[in-house]
């Protein structure tokens, strides 16, 4: 029998890293919305951070095994929610992504992202010393593919793509043969032209913009052109808080959300962006360290999945801002404005803290 849960069992360093990134995000949201109709939006983000932090602390007290046991039910509910959104969801800006509860709205795909992490962790929890088979790949492909397809139909291709690194990290960590990895990569390359035909017109336009970035700089290439200008103009030290012309004057689209990294680079320069990237790096290392010392495979896979999706989002978002990836609408985790992403990212980090605490608690 282990000892009772103590406050010292909470990974305060992990929580502190997440809060530091989120607070920097609040500062940039404040700057990006200053002297605009959205001024004051940063206050709402602060409320979300407080609520998310409380949720993380609550999750840290839970036994993650108990949650993993409910994975089949959680998965079923997530599918029903996604289908319900497509059938009767409230359309906002041409998409059906949000579940309205009173005056609050939640992005269902953020919930599903966390559930897919739990699904992969539960699937591999008891498969000790068993190599990943093609049967496993098919099952996991279906488990992740069905919700990914539903999310893509909202349409939200960016979030649907975040399911890929969760499954990929799981099968790599579980022990897939490199020959099978090569076959999967080849299959993905061959399937790319087929997938292109299922893209919506604006998604095809974004892809062509990525291939020919110097064309249509006032239309489809506008966002990446402006973010590059902002990042380049920031220089080494940046222009200073509230002095970024690209972000403050509205040249950077959604500088408070998807393009917040460009707004940060313009105002805080190379030094500021390096600091933020180092904070993300420390956060990921902390999660991987937790995976190494996890009391069981379920906890290890949970942390691996969480680290994989955060790493993917940071790399893709920052890559979009400098033009090395197509624009897909993937936000910068913990920094971009929005409550749903914050809530479920912090809840995931709370479960990560629960894994660490279970090394000591009965």
QUICORDA-V937307 format. One record per residue. N is the residue number from 0. RES is the residue in three letters. PSI is psi in whole degrees, 0 to 359 (* if undefined). Layout:
n = [N	N]
res = [RES	RES]
psi = [PSI	PSI]
This chain:
n = [0	1	2	3	4	5	6	7	8	9	10	11	12	13	14	15	16	17	18	19	20	21	22	23	24	25	26	27	28	29	30	31	32	33	34	35	36	37	38	39	40	41	42	43	44	45	46	47	48	49	50	51	52	53	54	55	56	57	58	59	60	61	62	63	64	65	66	67	68	69	70	71	72	73	74	75	76	77	78	79	80	81	82	83	84	85	86	87	88	89	90	91	92	93	94	95	96	97	98	99	100	101	102	103	104	105	106	107	108	109	110	111	112	113	114	115	116	117	118	119	120	121	122	123	124	125	126	127	128	129	130	131	132	133	134	135	136	137	138	139	140	141	142	143	144	145	146	147	148	149	150	151	152	153	154	155	156	157	158	159	160	161	162	163	164	165	166	167	168	169	170	171	172	173	174	175	176	177	178	179	180	181	182	183	184	185	186	187	188	189	190	191	192	193	194	195	196	197	198	199	200	201	202	203	204	205	206	207	208	209	210	211	212	213	214	215	216	217	218	219	220	221	222	223	224	225	226	227	228	229	230	231	232	233	234	235	236	237	238	239	240	241	242	243	244	245	246	247	248	249	250	251	252	253	254	255	256	257	258	259	260	261	262	263	264	265	266	267	268	269	270	271	272	273	274	275	276	277	278	279	280	281	282	283	284	285	286	287	288	289	290	291	292	293	294	295	296	297	298	299	300	301	302	303	304	305	306	307	308	309	310	311	312	313	314	315	316	317	318	319	320	321	322	323	324	325	326	327	328	329	330	331	332	333	334	335	336	337	338	339	340	341	342	343	344	345	346	347	348	349	350	351	352	353	354	355	356	357	358	359	360	361]
res = [UNK	UNK	UNK	UNK	UNK	UNK	UNK	UNK	UNK	UNK	UNK	UNK	UNK	UNK	UNK	UNK	UNK	UNK	UNK	UNK	UNK	UNK	UNK	UNK	UNK	UNK	UNK	UNK	UNK	UNK	UNK	UNK	UNK	UNK	UNK	UNK	UNK	UNK	UNK	UNK	UNK	UNK	UNK	UNK	UNK	UNK	UNK	UNK	UNK	UNK	UNK	UNK	UNK	UNK	UNK	UNK	UNK	UNK	UNK	UNK	UNK	UNK	UNK	UNK	UNK	UNK	UNK	UNK	UNK	UNK	UNK	UNK	UNK	UNK	UNK	UNK	UNK	UNK	UNK	UNK	UNK	UNK	UNK	UNK	UNK	UNK	UNK	UNK	UNK	UNK	UNK	UNK	UNK	UNK	UNK	UNK	UNK	UNK	UNK	UNK	UNK	UNK	UNK	UNK	UNK	UNK	UNK	UNK	UNK	UNK	UNK	UNK	UNK	UNK	UNK	UNK	UNK	UNK	UNK	UNK	UNK	UNK	UNK	UNK	UNK	UNK	UNK	UNK	UNK	UNK	UNK	UNK	UNK	UNK	UNK	UNK	UNK	UNK	UNK	UNK	UNK	UNK	UNK	UNK	UNK	UNK	UNK	UNK	UNK	UNK	UNK	UNK	UNK	UNK	UNK	UNK	UNK	UNK	UNK	UNK	UNK	UNK	UNK	UNK	UNK	UNK	UNK	UNK	UNK	UNK	UNK	UNK	UNK	UNK	UNK	UNK	UNK	UNK	UNK	UNK	UNK	UNK	UNK	UNK	UNK	UNK	UNK	UNK	UNK	UNK	UNK	UNK	UNK	UNK	UNK	UNK	UNK	UNK	UNK	UNK	UNK	UNK	UNK	UNK	UNK	UNK	UNK	UNK	UNK	UNK	UNK	UNK	UNK	UNK	UNK	UNK	UNK	UNK	UNK	UNK	UNK	UNK	UNK	UNK	UNK	UNK	UNK	UNK	UNK	UNK	UNK	UNK	UNK	UNK	UNK	UNK	UNK	UNK	UNK	UNK	UNK	UNK	UNK	UNK	UNK	UNK	UNK	UNK	UNK	UNK	UNK	UNK	UNK	UNK	UNK	UNK	UNK	UNK	UNK	UNK	UNK	UNK	UNK	UNK	UNK	UNK	UNK	UNK	UNK	UNK	UNK	UNK	UNK	UNK	UNK	UNK	UNK	UNK	UNK	UNK	UNK	UNK	UNK	UNK	UNK	UNK	UNK	UNK	UNK	UNK	UNK	UNK	UNK	UNK	UNK	UNK	UNK	UNK	UNK	UNK	UNK	UNK	UNK	UNK	UNK	UNK	UNK	UNK	UNK	UNK	UNK	UNK	UNK	UNK	UNK	UNK	UNK	UNK	UNK	UNK	UNK	UNK	UNK	UNK	UNK	UNK	UNK	UNK	UNK	UNK	UNK	UNK	UNK	UNK	UNK	UNK	UNK	UNK	UNK	UNK	UNK	UNK	UNK	UNK	UNK	UNK	UNK	UNK	UNK	UNK	UNK	UNK	UNK	UNK	UNK	UNK	UNK	UNK	UNK	UNK	UNK	UNK]
psi = [137	176	165	161	136	157	328	345	341	135	84	331	316	314	321	321	315	317	322	316	316	322	320	322	319	317	317	326	318	313	319	334	2	137	32	168	342	8	135	353	334	331	319	323	323	318	319	322	317	312	318	321	319	318	321	318	322	315	327	337	344	152	113	337	323	320	319	327	337	7	316	317	317	319	315	317	321	321	317	319	317	318	318	322	316	327	314	16	152	125	125	123	38	6	159	86	342	139	120	122	101	235	358	150	144	140	111	325	333	322	315	323	315	323	324	323	316	321	312	318	316	323	317	1	320	15	51	133	27	120	150	128	171	331	319	318	320	314	311	325	321	315	317	329	322	306	327	319	319	320	319	332	349	319	143	74	325	310	323	324	335	346	334	308	333	310	318	315	322	313	328	317	328	337	59	149	144	332	321	325	316	319	318	318	317	318	321	319	317	330	346	314	327	316	328	323	344	355	149	160	318	331	322	322	319	321	317	328	322	320	324	74	340	355	149	49	346	357	260	333	4	313	310	328	314	323	323	318	316	313	317	323	343	333	211	315	345	170	346	153	129	4	8	110	321	317	314	325	4	12	327	118	138	57	340	348	258	328	24	333	321	319	320	314	323	318	327	355	195	322	314	316	324	319	313	317	324	323	317	317	316	321	314	319	322	319	318	324	320	325	322	326	10	146	343	174	325	313	320	315	327	314	323	316	319	316	321	315	324	317	315	314	319	314	314	316	311	326	324	321	331	5	14	354	151	154	122	357	22	121	165	114	140	336	316	146	136	136	322	312	318	313	311	338	314	324	319	318	327	320	325	320	328	322	315	319	329	351	339	330	148	*]
